[in-house]
Every structure is written in structure tokens, then in C-alpha cells.
Amino acid sequence: MLKILMTRFRQGCRTMAFPKRKPPVLPARYRGRPLVAGLEEIDLGKMTFVPDSGIRHSNDFRMATCRRQDLVLQGETYALARAVNRKIVKLFGRSLKLRQVSAGGCNACEADTNVLNTPVFDLSRFGIRFVASPRHADGVLVTGPVTRNMKEALLKTYEAVPDPKIVIAVGACAISGGIFSRSPEVSRGLDTIIPVDLYIPGCPPHPMTILDGFLRLLGRLKKE
Ligand code: SF4
């Protein structure tokens, strides 16, 4: 026991200081928001961010938006997510409970969402937590392309969340069907089924992109 305590003492606090201090520097191989110079347009809601696609990437992880059309990059300007409205900020700005719905994805988006609960990100310090019951939730966070089999379960979960509620689409699959979009078994995007308040692109999105999107939606992070 003493050994464990000594190790923890030596390690110190592992939780990142973001957003009070600068965000962590992501590795050189990280592929963030694309550099669109010379390209016609890129839809981040469909992108898988694979290497060797010929697209150059910055290491900017800030990509979440409130409107689907803002994910279509046509220049260097980008409309990052902002607080939904004053009522939502007042209600959920200091305490937001989310029910996660895994609607047919590959589990990578879920893994990168789960990692926010580790000591490094410590999501609960912002008052954001995942809960088991939709009746205890303020919103739903959806991953995966919403397969035919998951559509009813998603709708039931959505309806069980009391109003007003927030809907968050995480990953290319939830936003547009992603790599499964040509299949007749999946939807063409979560917003064809229920209204979406926050789009977080990526395949999967980096945890920093997800955290940044949450904080912007709640008005806790306003800087561009
Ligand atoms: S967006 Fe990519 S990582 Fe997320 S569920 Fe779909 S295929 Fe998997």
C-alpha cells in the first residue's frame, strides 16, 4: 500500500490543465483540421482522416460545429461550435448528463469518448458525466451510423430524455453514415432522424476534439 501511495505521490497530478492553460501538443502524426488551400471543398462530416489521401492536415483539433453545413470547408475560415442558447447554457452549463447510444459503429468512437473519463481528461471536473438511464440524462451522444436495427432503440432513448435536451453526433458515421454510407442498412446521418445540436467530426474524433466541442457547446470555451 505504501509503495502505491509513494508511486502516486511521485507521479503527481496527471490531469491536463486545459482549458485554463494551453492545450497539449499533439504528436506529429496526428491529422487535424485539413489545410484546404488548393482544394475545392472538403466535407469533414464524411472524412475518415486516413493517411496518404493526398490531403494535408494541420494539427488543429478544434473541429466541432453546431451546423452540418459548417463542416463543409471551402476556405480557411471555419465556424466552430458555440453555445446553443442562453437557456441551455443556464440549464446545463455547469452540469450536463449524457446517455451514450452506440448505434452500429466500430467501437473506436466509443473508445475515444470513454477515454474522457480517465484522470488525464477528467471530464467530470466540467460537470459532464455519462449516465445509464436516459431518464436521468440531459441529452444523448450518438456514435455509429444508426443501423436499421438500432433506429428504434435510438428513438426510444431520445424520447425518454426529458425536454429540453441536447443531441451530439460523434464521428463520421453518426454525421453522414461515414464508411457505411452506401449501405441500405444505415441512415444518411443522425440529423435525418432527430435534430442535432453538435457535430464532432473524425473517424474517430480525437478526445481533444470531443472535449473541445462539449466545452464550446456549453459556452465554457469561446476563443477561436
Ligand atoms: S466514425 Fe469511424 S471510428 Fe467512428 S464508428 Fe464510424 S468507422 Fe468507427
Residues whose N, C-alpha, C, O or C-beta is under 5 A from the ligand:
A	BS01	SF4	G105 C106 N107 A108 C109 G144 G171 A172 C173 G178 G202 C203 P204
